[in-house]
Amino acid sequence: MSPGVTQTGSLVAPQQMIDALVAQTPLGRLGLPDDVAAAVAQLCLPELSWVNGQIIQVNGGIL
């Protein structure tokens, strides 16, 4: 799992930097903990048991 910048209490960055990251993100916002949790929950499904050795980018489309 490779989460992008996620809005949590431990995110310490100047607002200007955060605004620049949001501007570069196609979905137009920072990630939320629930976004990452939803991806993890999907990987826990039995139907995804064949997924192996992948880096899942949970980052709103930022390159």
C-alpha positions, 0 to 999 in steps of 0.5 A, a space after each residue: 500500500 502506498 498512500 499519498 498525503 493523508 490529512 491526519 493530526 500528524 500532518 505538519 506542513 505549511 499551508 502553502 505546501 498543502 495547497 500545492 499538493 492539492 493543486 497537483 491532485 486530480 481529485 482536488 483534495 488530500 486523502 483521508 484516513 478512511 480512503 486508505 482504510 477502504 483500500 486496505 479493507 478491499 485487499 482483505 476480501 477473499 475475492 482479492 486473495 490472488 492479488 500479490 506483490 502489488 503496490 496499490 497507490 491510494 493517492 487521489 491520482 497524484 503522479 
